[in-house]
């Protein structure tokens, strides 16, 4: 029996993840790894725990990956080693499993500096026992492998069997139950594929004589590429010396995660043809229509709440002030894996400007309230700095259900909206008032049919089967 954990240096840890992908296939002579670095730098917001790049010159695949931010992981020597005109890259953050460098991506088959196939994954498979069983039946030991690594070895098995990367992906695709965007690279091809629901975003662009694939369009802009279109749910894109080929592996059932609009995507990205900035500003306008507060100063929680605050303040004719300064070298508190660190992060991340706050009626616009910890500390901070009143407004409805498709909400009991009413949450965080954007208002702001979105975090409607985890979900409160 082959022990895959020894091959990859993995430990027995369970991890779920939601990350950033970037890949380039160009003409020979292109320094693809360097461009991938800039793409990953632009996608840093999607994962801050580790980063990795695999590059190929058509003959050999070389990989470098490590814990840390993009600017910390790579050196000039790394780029000299990462030769080739094609590459894929990955930014990762861990969820409940914690930090561990063995799960950094791209996934490779062995520890050496060469491989036949590498894989980068954005998403999460809530059910993957079938993958373990399949590999075990083929003689592999799968202890300690996470969903991404299992996917890699299943594709690799079919790759060895068929000799064709696209055939290997086609064979493996029906076995993957969950949310996934994949970049899979052999020595001479890159395959990009999305699950049939398109839970996570993936975009295709043109770059000179080649192509670029990215989790978000903003990274395509960074490398001076031209956005072509979204890769369709269930679609496989194959980029090789013969050019680009598309094949639909499954009927598309579009269900892009609504939280991409609310929080994760950068405001300069396009999702489903919508500029994220415009959508978030629309959220602020809808908030103003639903929950107008008379007087006061509007202050956004930087950065993802700024467009909503602009829409809210403009609609009501209230002054907008940037009364909270963000330390941009501190990671996003929502994705810090440890609750104690998350609490410390609020104090380290946001510094109030006392002159903007003191003696004022402060209206804070935040994109969401997940655990309530950040909001509680924020209210206390504002009061210490002289705020006369503190009103909290969320530009999304209460998050009441955990995500099993790659976002760091592993337990429903950690979601304050799942077990407290709005009035109870207001009391917990200590605000003078608390308002949420309604579910209908959010859909109106996005301007995309509800049927084309995954709204599980707000409604508990899971488009992809989550298996036995469904029994643990409680539906205590109605959607606002």
Secondary structure, DSSP 8 states (H G I E B T S, - for coil): -EEHHHHHT--S----B--EEEEEE--TT--HHHHHHHHHHHTGGG--SEEEEEEE-SS-EEEEEEES-HHHH--HHHHHHS-SSEEEEEEE-B-TT---GGG-SSB-SSSSS--S-EEEEEEEEEE-HHHHHHHHHTTEE-TT--HHHHHHHHHHHHHHHHS-HHHHHHHHHTT-EEEEEEEEE-SS-EEEEE-TT--S--EEEEETTEEEEESSHHHHHHTT-EEEEE--TTEEEEEETTEEEEEE-S-----EETHIIIIIS-TT-EETTEEHHHHHHHHHHHHHHHS---SSEEEE-TTTTHHHHHHHHHHHT-EE---EEE-TTS--GGG-S-HHHHHHHHHHHEEE-HHHHTT-EEEEEES--SSSHHHHHHHHHHHHTT-SEEEEEESS----S--SSSSS---GGG-GGGTS-HHHHHHHHT-SEEEE--HHHHHHHHTS-GGGEE-HHHH---SS--GGGGGG----S---
